[in-house]
Amino acid sequence: QVQLVESGGGLVQAGGSLRLSCAASGRTFNTYTMGWFRQAPGKEREFVAAIRWSGGNTYYADSVKGRFTISRDNAKITVYLQMNSLKPEDTAVYYCAATNRALVLPSRTIFYDYWGQGTQVTVSS
């Protein structure tokens, strides 16, 4: 059974940085696509970033390009989301997701089969 455990959320001032971690277990992930999504109160869950474990191709939402970086650590089986220049509108619960499907649109929630429990990120102005 795939398990995804997020950590690293918290309260930060605008302009600050946080690094989220997603520890994965239960499978061999070298064929997986891993994604980060977020959901603010009253809004739909939205795509933030994704990475293909094999090859390391990355994808970003326009709203975070140049500020966020997704990466993975093969030895630790962990995916990271480095978030810099944070803005109040980045406030949300951030979720890690995983899929082993062959054909995936990384930005679409429907393609992901496994989700973590989420971690809260709050950016104060």
Helices and strands as residue ranges (DSSP letters): E 3-7, E 10-13, E 18-25, E 33-39, E 46-52, E 58-60, E 68-73, E 78-83, G 88-90, E 92-99, G 109-111, E 114-115, E 119-124
